[in-house]
Each structure stands twice: as C-alpha cells, then as structure tokens.
C-alpha cells in the first residue's frame, strides 16, 4: 500500500502529545467505522489481537506496526507517539479498499473466463 498524505478533504485527528498506541489504534478504527473483526481480517491477525492492542495489553511487532500504519495511511512514528500531527482521509482510504476489491474481482473473473475458454 502507498503511504504519505492523502489528497481530498482531510480529517484532522486530535494531536495528543502523550497519546499511547492503543488509544490511537482504537481512534483510527473508530474514524474508519471498522469493527475489530474488520481490522483483524485486513491485518491477518485474530480479533483478540486487535482487542489486546486497543486495551494496551499487547503491542504490535514492528512488522504489524508497519502494516497498521500503511493500512490507515499514518506514520509509524505517529502511532507510537513520536510525531503528534497527522492527516487522515477515511473516505479516500475506503475508496482505495473498494478499488482494490474491484480489481481483485476483475482478475478472478478474467481467470474464470480463461479457464472456461480453455475447456472448449
């Protein structure tokens, strides 16, 4: 996934100097209107893992932190409290997710068509 600032109308997330990862994770999920289960499917972890992140019981590995930052289009520094300013555009991210799903569906249909033509 691409990273960096997104174009379009921005939603400013509250910049809290000492906000902990678990608070930011929960805030991002809420902004994007996603359940813990939704996020767990995207990150390929259990719903319990997301719950543990959000309660502060567990912190993500470096690889997981990068996946979370990439998915929500924020910096890893912001997630861990090293940088307090960030702009997030949930509508843009939702469009990107829908586009990815659309492209995957097209690829699957093309493959099914090719398989059917190969059976003739």
C-alpha positions in Angstrom: 0.0 0.0 0.0 1.1 3.5 -0.6 1.9 5.8 2.3 2.1 9.5 2.7 -0.5 12.3 2.9 -3.8 11.6 1.0 -5.5 14.1 -1.2 -9.0 15.4 -0.9 -10.9 16.6 2.2 -8.8 15.8 5.3 -10.0 14.8 8.7 -7.7 16.0 11.4 -7.0 13.6 14.2 -6.7 15.1 17.6 -3.0 15.7 18.3 -2.3 14.5 21.8 1.3 14.7 22.9 1.3 11.6 25.1 -1.4 9.5 23.4 -0.5 5.8 23.6 -0.5 3.4 20.7 -3.6 1.6 22.0 -5.6 4.9 22.1 -4.6 5.8 18.6 -5.4 2.3 17.2 -8.9 2.5 18.7 -9.4 6.1 17.4 -8.3 5.2 13.9 -10.6 2.1 13.8 -13.5 4.3 15.0 -12.8 7.0 12.5 -12.8 4.4 9.7 -16.0 2.8 11.0 -14.4 -0.6 11.3 -15.0 -3.3 13.8 -12.2 -5.1 15.5 -13.0 -8.1 13.3 -12.8 -6.0 10.1 -9.3 -4.8 11.1 -8.2 -8.3 12.1 -9.1 -9.6 8.7 -7.1 -6.9 6.9 -4.1 -7.3 9.2 -4.4 -11.1 9.1 -4.5 -11.4 12.9 -7.1 -12.5 15.4 -9.9 -10.2 16.7 -8.4 -10.9 20.1 -5.1 -9.5 19.0 -6.8 -6.2 17.9 -8.6 -6.1 21.2 -5.3 -6.6 23.0 -3.7 -3.8 21.0 -6.6 -1.5 21.9 -6.6 -2.2 25.6 -2.8 -1.8 25.9 -2.4 -5.5 26.9 -0.2 -6.1 23.9 1.8 -4.0 21.5 2.3 -5.0 17.8 5.6 -6.3 16.4 7.5 -4.0 14.1 6.0 -5.8 11.1 2.5 -5.4 12.4 3.1 -1.8 13.3 4.1 -1.1 9.7 1.0 -2.9 8.3 -1.2 -0.9 10.6 0.5 2.4 9.6 0.2 1.5 5.9 -3.4 0.4 6.1 -4.5 3.6 8.0 -2.2 5.9 6.0 -0.4 7.2 9.0 3.2 7.1 10.1 4.6 4.5 12.5 6.1 7.5 14.4 2.7 9.0 14.9 1.3 5.6 16.0 3.9 5.3 18.7 3.7 9.0 19.8 6.9 10.3 18.3 5.0 12.7 15.9 1.8 14.3 17.0 0.5 15.7 13.7 -1.2 13.6 11.1 -4.0 14.0 8.5 -6.2 11.0 7.7 -8.9 10.9 5.0 -11.1 7.9 5.7 -13.2 8.4 2.5 -10.0 8.2 0.4 -8.9 5.0 2.2 -12.3 3.5 1.7 -12.2 4.3 -2.0 -8.8 2.6 -2.2 -10.1 -0.5 -0.5 -13.1 -0.7 -2.8 -10.9 -0.2 -5.8 -8.5 -3.0 -4.7 -11.5 -5.3 -4.2 -12.9 -4.4 -7.6 -9.6 -5.1 -9.3 -9.3 -8.4 -7.5 -12.8 -9.4 -8.6 -11.9 -8.4 -12.2 -8.8 -10.6 -12.1 -10.8 -13.5 -10.7 -13.4 -13.1 -13.4 -10.7 -13.0 -16.1 -9.2 -16.1 -14.8 -12.6 -17.9 -14.7 -13.2 -16.8 -18.3 -9.8 -18.0 -19.4 -10.4 -21.4 -17.6 -13.8 -21.7 -19.4 -12.3 -20.9 -22.8 -9.6 -23.4 -22.1 -12.2 -26.1 -21.6 -13.8 -25.6 -25.0 
